[in-house]
């Protein structure tokens, strides 16, 4: 008779699976709460103490860490000396292990979790049995995912046992599972100690979907989600309609969501295109904010990704409906607004929980050949009252509001980044050029006749020479915000003074590569 050891934290679908094993000649060894569930269902079980000849101790911390368990799991059936050892010591081989682990992730997700609670939900015996069984997969079937229950029972019914290929596949899943489990524990305990740069980085992600392709059709792509998901994210958005998001859609939508997070106090609209904002508008109503964002660049917004920070109303939806847009991200949609937008079957509508927009962020991880770069997200909140004016001309109160707006916009524009704006909207955006003055020329060209006495400019990094301020002054820019910090800052200041431009230094750079 084959023997299965079953000890599960999550007992979903357990009874029919165990009954299937019993019906196919397996005797079942079980522990604690699992045994009670099976006994109550009328399935005969053997208590773990009758196998180990030792009681559970330390409040259940030790119950399966025993040679009668691990010897039965690790003995190779093809080695006579192994089998002779089992016979000599009275150890019965274990042919199947069914274990899922203590709910460590679910425990640390609780907002009021204590360190003691977290530690008590670190499983020791479970991973040990899983790893032992997985190591010996040529002889032992190991099941840690209830989604595999039917697969295992079907093979046993058909062939009397699982196939070697199935056992190998299940073993690989076990090591992925225990590695992910340990990675969560390592991350939690590392944070508890305050270690910000551990010598080994352990991360775990869960496959969300295999994508149709990556940046280009000839590239395969997969979407994995953080094991501790963030509610304010595209991956946690509720897609109300439209095609599946593509690789590029997700990147653009993520950047749009990051950008709209900057604007909380009033209705705002961000239009994102190829990871750069082509238009940002804010106003007293969402409809008016849309008008401003659209006006910023009515060409580039075509096929763009839109993020808004207020529930979409009918008036705004009717304006959006006139354009081809890829994605609209919002906290919600009024019923009549939704009815308008769903008429475009391919338009993706994403609902995101904006009540979580201030939740703590995770570090960003970017791959490079041979490794990864890890950094904190740029969520710095700046206080314009602490900025330093370095020119003879001071910015007016209205210009200071516009500078703060432009500074938020430039933070989400690819370097070298220049944003020309007023206090309501972006006027022109220049991004990703090899030199800063070319980005400035692009931004000024886009702004065109919209540059007036209220026009200001933001630069994500300092100006290396005075030529950019000269160009800005010649084209009507009245105030500039930049980090400062160049060895030629004085050249920039002198040029600004020549053209009567107010310049403020923030002391912080916002490169976004």
MILO-605769 format. One line per 5 residues: their letters; for each residue x negated, y, z negated of C-alpha. Coordinates in steps of 0.05 Angstrom, whole numbers. Each point is the difference from the previous one (the first is absolute). Example, Ala and Ser with C-alpha at 12.3 -4.5 7.8 and 13.67 -1.06 7.14 Angstrom:
2
AS> -246,-90,-156  -27,69,13;
REM end
This chain:
513
XXXXX> 0,0,0  -26,69,19  -4,53,-54  17,75,4  -17,51,-53;
XXXXX> 50,58,1  -9,63,-41  31,63,29  14,70,-26  50,15,56;
XXXXX> 51,-57,0  38,21,63  20,-61,42  -39,-44,-49  54,-52,-15;
XXXXX> 16,-22,71  -74,-4,15  -15,-42,-61  60,-44,15  -27,-11,69;
XXXXX> -66,-23,-29  34,-47,-49  43,-29,55  -63,-16,39  -35,-38,-54;
XXXXX> -38,54,-39  -4,1,-75  -2,70,-27  -43,28,-55  22,67,-26;
XXXXX> -11,54,-53  41,45,-45  56,39,33  -9,-37,66  12,-67,-33;
XXXXX> 62,26,-35  30,24,66  -14,-67,33  25,-40,-60  65,41,-2;
XXXXX> 9,-16,74  -5,-74,-15  -69,-10,32  -44,-47,-40  -66,32,-21;
XXXXX> -62,-17,-39  -23,51,-51  -70,28,11  -18,-21,-72  12,-73,19;
XXXXX> -53,8,55  -52,41,-38  11,-34,-67  -7,69,-29  53,50,-20;
XXXXX> 9,69,31  -37,49,-44  -12,75,-9  71,19,20  -6,-38,65;
XXXXX> -67,30,20  -29,-71,2  42,-56,27  -28,-25,67  -74,15,-10;
XXXXX> -16,-72,-11  -41,-57,33  63,-42,6  28,54,46  -62,24,37;
XXXXX> -30,-69,6  65,-23,32  -3,59,48  -74,0,19  -15,-74,8;
XXXXX> -14,-19,72  40,-60,21  -53,-21,51  -55,-6,-53  4,-66,-38;
XXXXX> -41,28,-58  51,57,-9  58,-48,-2  -38,-47,-47  -10,59,-48;
XXXXX> 74,15,0  16,-72,-14  -51,-5,-56  26,63,-34  74,-14,12;
XXXXX> 10,61,45  57,-3,50  -13,34,67  43,61,14  22,3,72;
XXXXX> 36,67,0  -3,65,-39  57,50,3  -19,64,-36  16,73,7;
XXXXX> -35,50,-45  20,43,-59  31,65,26  -60,45,-10  18,47,56;
XXXXX> 72,8,-23  -25,13,-70  -48,56,17  51,32,46  42,16,-62;
XXXXX> -8,74,-18  -5,-15,-75  -46,-61,5  -52,-8,-56  -68,-29,9;
XXXXX> 19,-58,-46  60,-17,45  -44,2,61  -53,-45,-30  51,-51,-23;
XXXXX> 24,-6,72  -68,-19,26  8,-73,19  -60,-45,-15  25,-71,5;
XXXXX> 41,12,63  -57,25,43  -45,-55,-27  48,-54,22  13,33,66;
XXXXX> -73,7,16  -16,-71,-21  56,-28,43  -18,44,58  -73,-21,-3;
XXXXX> 23,-72,5  50,12,55  -20,-62,38  36,-39,-54  45,50,-36;
XXXXX> 58,43,23  2,68,-33  61,46,3  0,71,-27  52,32,45;
XXXXX> 73,-21,-4  7,16,74  -40,-65,12  48,-44,-40  41,-22,60;
XXXXX> -61,-11,44  -31,-46,-52  64,-40,-14  14,-8,75  -69,-30,12;
XXXXX> 6,-47,-59  68,-23,23  -25,-12,71  -69,-29,-13  -5,-18,-74;
XXXXX> -51,54,-12  -23,68,24  -48,3,58  -73,18,-10  11,63,43;
XXXXX> 56,22,-46  -41,-13,-63  -58,40,29  46,57,17  31,0,-69;
XXXXX> -69,-2,-32  -22,61,39  63,36,-23  -17,-17,-72  -68,32,4;
XXXXX> 30,62,33  51,2,-56  -49,-8,-57  -48,49,32  56,52,5;
XXXXX> 22,-15,-71  -70,9,-26  -9,64,41  61,31,-34  -26,-19,-68;
XXXXX> -70,26,16  29,66,25  44,8,-61  -55,-15,-51  -51,42,38;
XXXXX> 46,60,-4  12,-14,-74  -75,7,-11  -4,64,40  -52,-28,48;
XXXXX> 7,41,64  -54,-34,41  -2,-74,-15  -56,-39,34  51,-44,35;
XXXXX> 64,25,32  59,-48,-4  62,17,39  61,-40,20  54,14,51;
XXXXX> 62,-38,21  16,-13,74  62,42,18  2,-17,73  -42,-18,61;
XXXXX> 6,58,47  12,-4,75  -69,32,11  -47,51,-29  -23,67,26;
XXXXX> 0,-30,70  38,-59,29  -63,-43,5  -12,5,-75  33,-46,-51;
XXXXX> 24,33,-64  29,-18,-68  34,42,-52  -19,-16,-72  30,35,-60;
XXXXX> -33,15,-66  15,-53,-52  25,58,-44  43,37,51  13,75,-4;
XXXXX> 73,21,7  -19,65,35  -29,-33,61  18,-19,71  -8,-74,-18;
XXXXX> 55,8,-53  45,41,45  69,-26,17  5,-3,76  72,17,17;
XXXXX> -5,-11,75  -47,-3,59  -56,-45,25  -54,-28,-45  -54,49,-17;
XXXXX> -64,-8,40  -71,5,-27  -6,72,25  70,17,-26  -19,-21,-70;
XXXXX> -63,42,1  36,62,25  59,-11,-48  -48,-9,-58  -35,66,16;
XXXXX> 67,35,8  22,-25,-69  -65,22,-31  9,69,30  73,10,-19;
XXXXX> -19,-17,-72  -36,67,-2  66,37,7  48,-13,-58  31,66,-20;
XXXXX> 40,15,62  27,-35,63  -58,-17,46  -11,-37,66  -65,-31,23;
XXXXX> -9,-21,73  -59,-47,6  -33,-21,65  -61,-46,5  -17,10,-74;
XXXXX> 3,77,4  57,47,-17  24,34,63  51,40,-39  18,14,-72;
XXXXX> 58,44,-21  33,19,-65  62,40,-13  62,7,-45  35,-55,40;
XXXXX> -25,-63,34  31,22,66  -39,65,-2  -64,-37,-20  10,-45,61;
XXXXX> 6,60,45  -66,27,-26  -36,-67,7  26,-8,71  -19,70,18;
XXXXX> -71,-12,-22  -13,-47,58  61,-20,42  -44,-39,48  -39,-44,-49;
XXXXX> 60,-17,-43  27,-42,57  -8,-73,-21  -22,23,-69  10,-27,-71;
XXXXX> 43,45,-44  -1,1,-76  48,43,-40  7,9,-75  75,9,-4;
XXXXX> 60,-44,20  14,11,73  66,37,14  42,2,63  -27,66,26;
XXXXX> -72,-24,-5  17,-67,30  33,32,61  -63,40,13  -44,-61,-7;
XXXXX> 44,-40,46  -17,45,58  -72,-25,0  -36,-65,10  -29,-17,-68;
XXXXX> -34,-64,-22  15,1,-75  39,42,-50  -19,-7,-74  47,28,-52;
XXXXX> 25,-10,-71  68,-15,31  51,16,55  70,28,-7  50,-47,32;
XXXXX> 17,46,57  -74,15,12  -15,-74,2  55,-12,51  -32,52,46;
XXXXX> -70,-28,-6  17,-74,9  25,15,70  -74,-4,19  -10,-74,-8;
XXXXX> -76,2,1  -7,56,-50  -27,-26,-66  34,28,-61  -38,-11,-64;
XXXXX> 27,15,-70  -54,11,-52  8,8,-75  -23,72,-9  13,-3,-75;
XXXXX> -66,-39,-2  -42,50,40  -42,17,-62  -15,-71,-20  -74,-15,-10;
XXXXX> -36,-15,65  -44,-58,17  -70,9,28  -8,2,75  -39,-56,32;
XXXXX> -29,9,70  -37,-55,37  -68,11,32  -43,-52,34  -26,-44,-55;
XXXXX> 40,29,-58  51,49,-25  1,71,-26  43,15,-61  21,68,-25;
XXXXX> 53,34,-40  56,31,40  -5,75,9  58,20,-45  -34,61,-28;
XXXXX> 52,53,-19  -31,69,3  19,65,-34  -5,59,48  -6,47,-59;
XXXXX> -69,-29,-11  -25,11,71  -54,52,9  7,57,49  -69,15,28;
XXXXX> 16,58,48  14,74,-7  71,-11,24  45,-38,-49  56,-46,25;
XXXXX> 69,28,-11  50,-40,-42  35,-23,64  -66,-21,31  -19,-38,-62;
XXXXX> 64,-41,6  -16,-14,73  -72,-19,-17  25,-51,-52  47,-29,53;
XXXXX> -55,-4,52  -47,-31,-50  49,-57,-13  8,-11,75  -75,0,16;
XXXXX> -11,-54,-54  38,-49,45  -33,19,66  -60,-37,28  -67,35,-8;
XXXXX> -25,47,24  68,28,-18  29,70,11  72,19,-13  29,68,18;
XXXXX> 65,14,-36  46,50,-32  38,-11,-64  55,-41,34  -34,-44,51;
XXXXX> -63,-21,35  -13,41,62  -57,-40,29  -42,-61,-19  -70,-17,23;
XXXXX> -27,-68,-20  -55,-50,10  -48,41,41  -76,-9,-4  -7,73,-21;
XXXXX> 44,45,-41  6,58,48  30,-46,54  54,-21,-50  12,73,-15;
XXXXX> 8,17,74  51,-56,7  39,23,-60  0,73,24  21,-21,70;
XXXXX> 59,-40,-28  20,58,-44  -1,49,58  45,60,-9  24,-26,-67;
XXXXX> -63,30,-32  21,64,-34  -16,38,-64  24,-60,-41  -45,-51,34;
XXXXX> -52,-34,-42  -50,-56,11  -24,-60,-40  -64,-38,12  -10,-68,-34;
XXXXX> -75,14,-9  -45,60,-1  -20,38,63  -73,-14,18  -7,66,38;
XXXXX> 35,66,5  26,-14,71  65,-31,-24  19,60,-42  -18,45,58;
XXXXX> 46,-39,46  55,-1,-53  -6,75,-11  2,15,74  64,-40,7;
XXXXX> 41,32,-55  -12,-45,-60  8,41,-63  -19,-48,-56  -40,-64,-5;
XXXXX> -5,-56,-52  -60,-46,-1  -42,-37,-51  -63,42,5  -67,-30,-17;
XXXXX> -40,11,63  -70,28,-3  27,51,51  62,20,-39  -24,72,0;
XXXXX> -2,0,76  73,-22,-1  18,52,-52  -35,56,38  37,-18,64;
XXXXX> 66,-2,-38  -14,69,-29  -15,26,70  69,-21,24  38,16,-64;
XXXXX> 17,-73,-14  12,-23,-71  -37,-65,-17  12,-42,-61  -43,-59,-23;
XXXXX> 33,-60,-33  -63,-37,-21  30,-66,26  -9,-32,69  54,-43,32;
XXX> -33,-41,55  45,-54,29  -39,-43,48;
REM end
